[in-house]
Amino acid sequence: MNEALLGDVPTKKPKVSVVMDESLKAALEKWAEKESRTVSNLCELILKGAARDAGYLDASGDDEEGND
């Protein structure tokens, strides 16, 4: 789903800005569209998996101190 269609969806989660190549942005948009996700949601999913694999999050998605 495209973020432009959703507008500003309110969230209590912290926001992070990321600078990337246009080609990576386009690839993420295509991937997110295929999975009916926003780019933001897709990035969160990818980053959670990477943080879990690196040992910074436990299997439940909480960080090592138990904070989500």
PDB file of N, CA, C and O in Angstrom:
ATOM      1  N   MET A   1       0.855  -1.177   0.000  1.00  0.00           N
ATOM      2  CA  MET A   1       0.000   0.000   0.000  1.00  0.00           C
ATOM      3  C   MET A   1       0.897   1.234   0.000  1.00  0.00           C
ATOM      4  O   MET A   1       1.901   1.258   0.712  1.00  0.00           O
ATOM      5  N   ASN A   2       0.576   2.207  -0.742  1.00  0.00           N
ATOM      6  CA  ASN A   2       1.376   3.403  -0.896  1.00  0.00           C
ATOM      7  C   ASN A   2       1.114   4.381   0.242  1.00  0.00           C
ATOM      8  O   ASN A   2      -0.039   4.616   0.605  1.00  0.00           O
ATOM      9  N   GLU A   3       2.190   4.962   0.817  1.00  0.00           N
ATOM     10  CA  GLU A   3       2.026   5.922   1.907  1.00  0.00           C
ATOM     11  C   GLU A   3       1.190   7.130   1.498  1.00  0.00           C
ATOM     12  O   GLU A   3       0.499   7.718   2.330  1.00  0.00           O
ATOM     13  N   ALA A   4       1.250   7.503   0.219  1.00  0.00           N
ATOM     14  CA  ALA A   4       0.483   8.655  -0.251  1.00  0.00           C
ATOM     15  C   ALA A   4      -1.012   8.424  -0.091  1.00  0.00           C
ATOM     16  O   ALA A   4      -1.768   9.373   0.115  1.00  0.00           O
ATOM     17  N   LEU A   5      -1.439   7.184  -0.184  1.00  0.00           N
ATOM     18  CA  LEU A   5      -2.855   6.866  -0.016  1.00  0.00           C
ATOM     19  C   LEU A   5      -3.285   6.946   1.442  1.00  0.00           C
ATOM     20  O   LEU A   5      -4.446   7.231   1.734  1.00  0.00           O
ATOM     21  N   LEU A   6      -2.354   6.696   2.355  1.00  0.00           N
ATOM     22  CA  LEU A   6      -2.676   6.678   3.775  1.00  0.00           C
ATOM     23  C   LEU A   6      -2.570   8.051   4.424  1.00  0.00           C
ATOM     24  O   LEU A   6      -3.190   8.298   5.459  1.00  0.00           O
ATOM     25  N   GLY A   7      -1.802   8.932   3.834  1.00  0.00           N
ATOM     26  CA  GLY A   7      -1.560  10.215   4.473  1.00  0.00           C
ATOM     27  C   GLY A   7      -0.675  10.013   5.688  1.00  0.00           C
ATOM     28  O   GLY A   7       0.110   9.066   5.737  1.00  0.00           O
ATOM     29  N   ASP A   8      -0.796  10.893   6.664  1.00  0.00           N
ATOM     30  CA  ASP A   8      -0.020  10.769   7.894  1.00  0.00           C
ATOM     31  C   ASP A   8      -0.798   9.940   8.895  1.00  0.00           C
ATOM     32  O   ASP A   8      -1.688  10.448   9.576  1.00  0.00           O
ATOM     33  N   VAL A   9      -0.460   8.659   8.984  1.00  0.00           N
ATOM     34  CA  VAL A   9      -1.109   7.776   9.941  1.00  0.00           C
ATOM     35  C   VAL A   9      -0.459   8.025  11.296  1.00  0.00           C
ATOM     36  O   VAL A   9       0.759   7.902  11.428  1.00  0.00           O
ATOM     37  N   PRO A  10      -1.267   8.379  12.321  1.00  0.00           N
ATOM     38  CA  PRO A  10      -0.675   8.664  13.625  1.00  0.00           C
ATOM     39  C   PRO A  10      -0.021   7.416  14.224  1.00  0.00           C
ATOM     40  O   PRO A  10      -0.561   6.313  14.136  1.00  0.00           O
ATOM     41  N   THR A  11       1.135   7.608  14.826  1.00  0.00           N
ATOM     42  CA  THR A  11       1.836   6.524  15.493  1.00  0.00           C
ATOM     43  C   THR A  11       2.595   7.078  16.685  1.00  0.00           C
ATOM     44  O   THR A  11       3.020   8.233  16.684  1.00  0.00           O
ATOM     45  N   LYS A  12       2.759   6.252  17.691  1.00  0.00           N
ATOM     46  CA  LYS A  12       3.551   6.636  18.853  1.00  0.00           C
ATOM     47  C   LYS A  12       4.987   6.154  18.707  1.00  0.00           C
ATOM     48  O   LYS A  12       5.829   6.427  19.563  1.00  0.00           O
ATOM     49  N   LYS A  13       5.266   5.437  17.624  1.00  0.00           N
ATOM     50  CA  LYS A  13       6.614   4.927  17.408  1.00  0.00           C
ATOM     51  C   LYS A  13       7.540   6.077  17.012  1.00  0.00           C
ATOM     52  O   LYS A  13       7.115   7.014  16.337  1.00  0.00           O
ATOM     53  N   PRO A  14       8.808   6.005  17.433  1.00  0.00           N
ATOM     54  CA  PRO A  14       9.764   7.028  17.005  1.00  0.00           C
ATOM     55  C   PRO A  14       9.991   6.955  15.498  1.00  0.00           C
ATOM     56  O   PRO A  14       9.868   5.892  14.891  1.00  0.00           O
ATOM     57  N   LYS A  15      10.319   8.089  14.911  1.00  0.00           N
ATOM     58  CA  LYS A  15      10.571   8.155  13.468  1.00  0.00           C
ATOM     59  C   LYS A  15      12.064   8.320  13.220  1.00  0.00           C
ATOM     60  O   LYS A  15      12.771   8.952  14.004  1.00  0.00           O
ATOM     61  N   VAL A  16      12.531   7.744  12.121  1.00  0.00           N
ATOM     62  CA  VAL A  16      13.931   7.806  11.731  1.00  0.00           C
ATOM     63  C   VAL A  16      13.993   8.174  10.257  1.00  0.00           C
ATOM     64  O   VAL A  16      13.252   7.618   9.446  1.00  0.00           O
ATOM     65  N   SER A  17      14.863   9.098   9.909  1.00  0.00           N
ATOM     66  CA  SER A  17      15.072   9.451   8.499  1.00  0.00           C
ATOM     67  C   SER A  17      16.264   8.668   7.969  1.00  0.00           C
ATOM     68  O   SER A  17      17.245   8.455   8.682  1.00  0.00           O
ATOM     69  N   VAL A  18      16.173   8.242   6.718  1.00  0.00           N
ATOM     70  CA  VAL A  18      17.236   7.468   6.090  1.00  0.00           C
ATOM     71  C   VAL A  18      17.524   8.073   4.722  1.00  0.00           C
ATOM     72  O   VAL A  18      16.604   8.417   3.979  1.00  0.00           O
ATOM     73  N   VAL A  19      18.796   8.198   4.399  1.00  0.00           N
ATOM     74  CA  VAL A  19      19.214   8.674   3.083  1.00  0.00           C
ATOM     75  C   VAL A  19      19.685   7.460   2.294  1.00  0.00           C
ATOM     76  O   VAL A  19      20.485   6.664   2.787  1.00  0.00           O
ATOM     77  N   MET A  20      19.182   7.318   1.055  1.00  0.00           N
ATOM     78  CA  MET A  20      19.541   6.156   0.233  1.00  0.00           C
ATOM     79  C   MET A  20      19.546   6.536  -1.235  1.00  0.00           C
ATOM     80  O   MET A  20      19.033   7.584  -1.626  1.00  0.00           O
ATOM     81  N   ASP A  21      20.135   5.663  -2.038  1.00  0.00           N
ATOM     82  CA  ASP A  21      20.132   5.845  -3.487  1.00  0.00           C
ATOM     83  C   ASP A  21      18.712   5.727  -4.022  1.00  0.00           C
ATOM     84  O   ASP A  21      17.882   5.014  -3.457  1.00  0.00           O
ATOM     85  N   GLU A  22      18.443   6.425  -5.103  1.00  0.00           N
ATOM     86  CA  GLU A  22      17.128   6.384  -5.744  1.00  0.00           C
ATOM     87  C   GLU A  22      16.760   4.964  -6.163  1.00  0.00           C
ATOM     88  O   GLU A  22      15.598   4.567  -6.069  1.00  0.00           O
ATOM     89  N   SER A  23      17.750   4.198  -6.625  1.00  0.00           N
ATOM     90  CA  SER A  23      17.468   2.824  -7.065  1.00  0.00           C
ATOM     91  C   SER A  23      17.023   1.941  -5.899  1.00  0.00           C
ATOM     92  O   SER A  23      16.148   1.093  -6.072  1.00  0.00           O
ATOM     93  N   LEU A  24      17.608   2.126  -4.722  1.00  0.00           N
ATOM     94  CA  LEU A  24      17.188   1.362  -3.543  1.00  0.00           C
ATOM     95  C   LEU A  24      15.788   1.771  -3.116  1.00  0.00           C
ATOM     96  O   LEU A  24      14.976   0.919  -2.754  1.00  0.00           O
ATOM     97  N   LYS A  25      15.500   3.058  -3.155  1.00  0.00           N
ATOM     98  CA  LYS A  25      14.161   3.548  -2.812  1.00  0.00           C
ATOM     99  C   LYS A  25      13.122   2.941  -3.752  1.00  0.00           C
ATOM    100  O   LYS A  25      12.063   2.495  -3.308  1.00  0.00           O
ATOM    101  N   ALA A  26      13.422   2.925  -5.037  1.00  0.00           N
ATOM    102  CA  ALA A  26      12.498   2.349  -6.017  1.00  0.00           C
ATOM    103  C   ALA A  26      12.298   0.854  -5.771  1.00  0.00           C
ATOM    104  O   ALA A  26      11.183   0.346  -5.883  1.00  0.00           O
ATOM    105  N   ALA A  27      13.380   0.154  -5.437  1.00  0.00           N
ATOM    106  CA  ALA A  27      13.278  -1.280  -5.161  1.00  0.00           C
ATOM    107  C   ALA A  27      12.424  -1.539  -3.925  1.00  0.00           C
ATOM    108  O   ALA A  27      11.613  -2.466  -3.918  1.00  0.00           O
ATOM    109  N   LEU A  28      12.595  -0.732  -2.881  1.00  0.00           N
ATOM    110  CA  LEU A  28      11.791  -0.888  -1.665  1.00  0.00           C
ATOM    111  C   LEU A  28      10.320  -0.592  -1.937  1.00  0.00           C
ATOM    112  O   LEU A  28       9.441  -1.279  -1.418  1.00  0.00           O
ATOM    113  N   GLU A  29      10.051   0.428  -2.750  1.00  0.00           N
ATOM    114  CA  GLU A  29       8.662   0.749  -3.099  1.00  0.00           C
ATOM    115  C   GLU A  29       8.011  -0.406  -3.859  1.00  0.00           C
ATOM    116  O   GLU A  29       6.858  -0.753  -3.602  1.00  0.00           O
ATOM    117  N   LYS A  30       8.746  -0.995  -4.788  1.00  0.00           N
ATOM    118  CA  LYS A  30       8.224  -2.119  -5.573  1.00  0.00           C
ATOM    119  C   LYS A  30       7.960  -3.324  -4.668  1.00  0.00           C
ATOM    120  O   LYS A  30       6.919  -3.972  -4.780  1.00  0.00           O
ATOM    121  N   TRP A  31       8.898  -3.618  -3.778  1.00  0.00           N
ATOM    122  CA  TRP A  31       8.780  -4.732  -2.842  1.00  0.00           C
ATOM    123  C   TRP A  31       7.596  -4.518  -1.906  1.00  0.00           C
ATOM    124  O   TRP A  31       6.799  -5.430  -1.686  1.00  0.00           O
ATOM    125  N   ALA A  32       7.484  -3.310  -1.356  1.00  0.00           N
ATOM    126  CA  ALA A  32       6.388  -2.992  -0.436  1.00  0.00           C
ATOM    127  C   ALA A  32       5.040  -3.115  -1.136  1.00  0.00           C
ATOM    128  O   ALA A  32       4.092  -3.661  -0.571  1.00  0.00           O
ATOM    129  N   GLU A  33       4.954  -2.619  -2.341  1.00  0.00           N
ATOM    130  CA  GLU A  33       3.707  -2.703  -3.110  1.00  0.00           C
ATOM    131  C   GLU A  33       3.308  -4.159  -3.330  1.00  0.00           C
ATOM    132  O   GLU A  33       2.138  -4.514  -3.192  1.00  0.00           O
ATOM    133  N   LYS A  34       4.268  -4.988  -3.667  1.00  0.00           N
ATOM    134  CA  LYS A  34       3.997  -6.407  -3.922  1.00  0.00           C
ATOM    135  C   LYS A  34       3.461  -7.107  -2.674  1.00  0.00           C
ATOM    136  O   LYS A  34       2.649  -8.027  -2.774  1.00  0.00           O
ATOM    137  N   GLU A  35       3.918  -6.668  -1.491  1.00  0.00           N
ATOM    138  CA  GLU A  35       3.493  -7.281  -0.233  1.00  0.00           C
ATOM    139  C   GLU A  35       2.365  -6.506   0.450  1.00  0.00           C
ATOM    140  O   GLU A  35       2.018  -6.799   1.594  1.00  0.00           O
ATOM    141  N   SER A  36       1.798  -5.532  -0.236  1.00  0.00           N
ATOM    142  CA  SER A  36       0.713  -4.692   0.306  1.00  0.00           C
ATOM    143  C   SER A  36       1.102  -4.065   1.643  1.00  0.00           C
ATOM    144  O   SER A  36       0.327  -4.068   2.600  1.00  0.00           O
ATOM    145  N   ARG A  37       2.314  -3.531   1.684  1.00  0.00           N
ATOM    146  CA  ARG A  37       2.830  -2.858   2.877  1.00  0.00           C
ATOM    147  C   ARG A  37       3.231  -1.439   2.503  1.00  0.00           C
ATOM    148  O   ARG A  37       3.361  -1.105   1.325  1.00  0.00           O
ATOM    149  N   THR A  38       3.425  -0.615   3.520  1.00  0.00           N
ATOM    150  CA  THR A  38       4.058   0.672   3.288  1.00  0.00           C
ATOM    151  C   THR A  38       5.566   0.437   3.262  1.00  0.00           C
ATOM    152  O   THR A  38       6.046  -0.575   3.771  1.00  0.00           O
ATOM    153  N   VAL A  39       6.300   1.353   2.680  1.00  0.00           N
ATOM    154  CA  VAL A  39       7.757   1.256   2.688  1.00  0.00           C
ATOM    155  C   VAL A  39       8.254   1.294   4.130  1.00  0.00           C
ATOM    156  O   VAL A  39       9.175   0.559   4.487  1.00  0.00           O
ATOM    157  N   SER A  40       7.662   2.128   4.948  1.00  0.00           N
ATOM    158  CA  SER A  40       8.044   2.220   6.352  1.00  0.00           C
ATOM    159  C   SER A  40       7.860   0.885   7.061  1.00  0.00           C
ATOM    160  O   SER A  40       8.749   0.441   7.788  1.00  0.00           O
ATOM    161  N   ASN A  41       6.718   0.243   6.855  1.00  0.00           N
ATOM    162  CA  ASN A  41       6.447  -1.045   7.485  1.00  0.00           C
ATOM    163  C   ASN A  41       7.414  -2.112   6.984  1.00  0.00           C
ATOM    164  O   ASN A  41       7.897  -2.928   7.769  1.00  0.00           O
ATOM    165  N   LEU A  42       7.698  -2.112   5.696  1.00  0.00           N
ATOM    166  CA  LEU A  42       8.644  -3.069   5.132  1.00  0.00           C
ATOM    167  C   LEU A  42      10.033  -2.867   5.732  1.00  0.00           C
ATOM    168  O   LEU A  42      10.698  -3.835   6.101  1.00  0.00           O
ATOM    169  N   CYS A  43      10.467  -1.621   5.829  1.00  0.00           N
ATOM    170  CA  CYS A  43      11.787  -1.334   6.403  1.00  0.00           C
ATOM    171  C   CYS A  43      11.858  -1.785   7.858  1.00  0.00           C
ATOM    172  O   CYS A  43      12.872  -2.335   8.289  1.00  0.00           O
ATOM    173  N   GLU A  44      10.794  -1.558   8.613  1.00  0.00           N
ATOM    174  CA  GLU A  44      10.772  -2.014  10.006  1.00  0.00           C
ATOM    175  C   GLU A  44      10.909  -3.535  10.059  1.00  0.00           C
ATOM    176  O   GLU A  44      11.666  -4.059  10.876  1.00  0.00           O
ATOM    177  N   LEU A  45      10.190  -4.241   9.203  1.00  0.00           N
ATOM    178  CA  LEU A  45      10.255  -5.701   9.156  1.00  0.00           C
ATOM    179  C   LEU A  45      11.678  -6.177   8.829  1.00  0.00           C
ATOM    180  O   LEU A  45      12.201  -7.081   9.481  1.00  0.00           O
ATOM    181  N   ILE A  46      12.292  -5.563   7.823  1.00  0.00           N
ATOM    182  CA  ILE A  46      13.651  -5.930   7.417  1.00  0.00           C
ATOM    183  C   ILE A  46      14.638  -5.650   8.547  1.00  0.00           C
ATOM    184  O   ILE A  46      15.483  -6.488   8.862  1.00  0.00           O
ATOM    185  N   LEU A  47      14.528  -4.471   9.156  1.00  0.00           N
ATOM    186  CA  LEU A  47      15.464  -4.088  10.212  1.00  0.00           C
ATOM    187  C   LEU A  47      15.291  -4.935  11.468  1.00  0.00           C
ATOM    188  O   LEU A  47      16.279  -5.268  12.122  1.00  0.00           O
ATOM    189  N   LYS A  48      14.060  -5.288  11.815  1.00  0.00           N
ATOM    190  CA  LYS A  48      13.841  -6.179  12.966  1.00  0.00           C
ATOM    191  C   LYS A  48      14.511  -7.524  12.730  1.00  0.00           C
ATOM    192  O   LYS A  48      15.156  -8.067  13.627  1.00  0.00           O
ATOM    193  N   GLY A  49      14.359  -8.062  11.523  1.00  0.00           N
ATOM    194  CA  GLY A  49      14.998  -9.338  11.205  1.00  0.00           C
ATOM    195  C   GLY A  49      16.513  -9.251  11.305  1.00  0.00           C
ATOM    196  O   GLY A  49      17.156 -10.154  11.840  1.00  0.00           O
ATOM    197  N   ALA A  50      17.078  -8.176  10.798  1.00  0.00           N
ATOM    198  CA  ALA A  50      18.531  -7.996  10.846  1.00  0.00           C
ATOM    199  C   ALA A  50      19.018  -7.830  12.286  1.00  0.00           C
ATOM    200  O   ALA A  50      20.041  -8.400  12.664  1.00  0.00           O
ATOM    201  N   ALA A  51      18.286  -7.050  13.089  1.00  0.00           N
ATOM    202  CA  ALA A  51      18.665  -6.847  14.491  1.00  0.00           C
ATOM    203  C   ALA A  51      18.539  -8.151  15.281  1.00  0.00           C
ATOM    204  O   ALA A  51      19.362  -8.436  16.151  1.00  0.00           O
ATOM    205  N   ARG A  52      17.518  -8.933  14.979  1.00  0.00           N
ATOM    206  CA  ARG A  52      17.334 -10.239  15.632  1.00  0.00           C
ATOM    207  C   ARG A  52      18.484 -11.173  15.248  1.00  0.00           C
ATOM    208  O   ARG A  52      19.070 -11.828  16.110  1.00  0.00           O
ATOM    209  N   ASP A  53      18.804 -11.232  13.957  1.00  0.00           N
ATOM    210  CA  ASP A  53      19.888 -12.099  13.480  1.00  0.00           C
ATOM    211  C   ASP A  53      21.238 -11.709  14.082  1.00  0.00           C
ATOM    212  O   ASP A  53      22.089 -12.570  14.305  1.00  0.00           O
ATOM    213  N   ALA A  54      21.435 -10.422  14.343  1.00  0.00           N
ATOM    214  CA  ALA A  54      22.692  -9.934  14.909  1.00  0.00           C
ATOM    215  C   ALA A  54      22.734 -10.053  16.429  1.00  0.00           C
ATOM    216  O   ALA A  54      23.757  -9.761  17.049  1.00  0.00           O
ATOM    217  N   GLY A  55      21.618 -10.485  17.032  1.00  0.00           N
ATOM    218  CA  GLY A  55      21.593 -10.676  18.479  1.00  0.00           C
ATOM    219  C   GLY A  55      21.179  -9.462  19.283  1.00  0.00           C
ATOM    220  O   GLY A  55      21.340  -9.453  20.503  1.00  0.00           O
ATOM    221  N   TYR A  56      20.646  -8.432  18.633  1.00  0.00           N
ATOM    222  CA  TYR A  56      20.218  -7.232  19.345  1.00  0.00           C
ATOM    223  C   TYR A  56      18.758  -7.285  19.764  1.00  0.00           C
ATOM    224  O   TYR A  56      18.342  -6.506  20.622  1.00  0.00           O
ATOM    225  N   LEU A  57      17.974  -8.175  19.186  1.00  0.00           N
ATOM    226  CA  LEU A  57      16.579  -8.396  19.576  1.00  0.00           C
ATOM    227  C   LEU A  57      16.397  -9.872  19.855  1.00  0.00           C
ATOM    228  O   LEU A  57      17.004 -10.717  19.197  1.00  0.00           O
ATOM    229  N   ASP A  58      15.550 -10.184  20.842  1.00  0.00           N
ATOM    230  CA  ASP A  58      15.236 -11.596  21.053  1.00  0.00           C
ATOM    231  C   ASP A  58      14.156 -12.022  20.064  1.00  0.00           C
ATOM    232  O   ASP A  58      13.684 -11.203  19.275  1.00  0.00           O
ATOM    233  N   ALA A  59      13.770 -13.260  20.098  1.00  0.00           N
ATOM    234  CA  ALA A  59      12.827 -13.805  19.115  1.00  0.00           C
ATOM    235  C   ALA A  59      11.477 -13.114  19.139  1.00  0.00           C
ATOM    236  O   ALA A  59      10.778 -13.101  18.125  1.00  0.00           O
ATOM    237  N   SER A  60      11.087 -12.532  20.282  1.00  0.00           N
ATOM    238  CA  SER A  60       9.787 -11.858  20.375  1.00  0.00           C
ATOM    239  C   SER A  60       9.810 -10.471  19.751  1.00  0.00           C
ATOM    240  O   SER A  60       8.759  -9.859  19.557  1.00  0.00           O
ATOM    241  N   GLY A  61      11.007  -9.968  19.433  1.00  0.00           N
ATOM    242  CA  GLY A  61      11.122  -8.634  18.855  1.00  0.00           C
ATOM    243  C   GLY A  61      11.524  -7.584  19.861  1.00  0.00           C
ATOM    244  O   GLY A  61      11.698  -6.418  19.508  1.00  0.00           O
ATOM    245  N   ASP A  62      11.676  -7.990  21.138  1.00  0.00           N
ATOM    246  CA  ASP A  62      12.116  -7.053  22.169  1.00  0.00           C
ATOM    247  C   ASP A  62      13.628  -6.938  22.136  1.00  0.00           C
ATOM    248  O   ASP A  62      14.323  -7.883  21.761  1.00  0.00           O
ATOM    249  N   ASP A  63      14.142  -5.761  22.534  1.00  0.00           N
ATOM    250  CA  ASP A  63      15.593  -5.643  22.612  1.00  0.00           C
ATOM    251  C   ASP A  63      16.094  -6.412  23.830  1.00  0.00           C
ATOM    252  O   ASP A  63      15.291  -6.938  24.601  1.00  0.00           O
ATOM    253  N   GLU A  64      17.392  -6.482  24.010  1.00  0.00           N
ATOM    254  CA  GLU A  64      17.956  -7.315  25.067  1.00  0.00           C
ATOM    255  C   GLU A  64      17.534  -6.880  26.465  1.00  0.00           C
ATOM    256  O   GLU A  64      17.540  -7.699  27.383  1.00  0.00           O
ATOM    257  N   GLU A  65      17.171  -5.623  26.650  1.00  0.00           N
ATOM    258  CA  GLU A  65      16.704  -5.149  27.947  1.00  0.00           C
ATOM    259  C   GLU A  65      15.212  -5.376  28.125  1.00  0.00           C
ATOM    260  O   GLU A  65      14.666  -5.076  29.187  1.00  0.00           O
ATOM    261  N   GLY A  66      14.552  -5.895  27.114  1.00  0.00           N
ATOM    262  CA  GLY A  66      13.120  -6.151  27.204  1.00  0.00           C
ATOM    263  C   GLY A  66      12.261  -4.984  26.769  1.00  0.00           C
ATOM    264  O   GLY A  66      11.049  -5.003  26.982  1.00  0.00           O
ATOM    265  N   ASN A  67      12.857  -3.968  26.162  1.00  0.00           N
ATOM    266  CA  ASN A  67      12.102  -2.816  25.660  1.00  0.00           C
ATOM    267  C   ASN A  67      11.792  -3.031  24.204  1.00  0.00           C
ATOM    268  O   ASN A  67      12.618  -3.556  23.458  1.00  0.00           O
ATOM    269  N   ASP A  68      10.601  -2.628  23.790  1.00  0.00           N
ATOM    270  CA  ASP A  68      10.240  -2.773  22.381  1.00  0.00           C
ATOM    271  C   ASP A  68      10.188  -1.430  21.725  1.00  0.00           C
ATOM    272  O   ASP A  68       9.900  -1.336  20.532  1.00  0.00           O
TER     273      ASP A  68
END
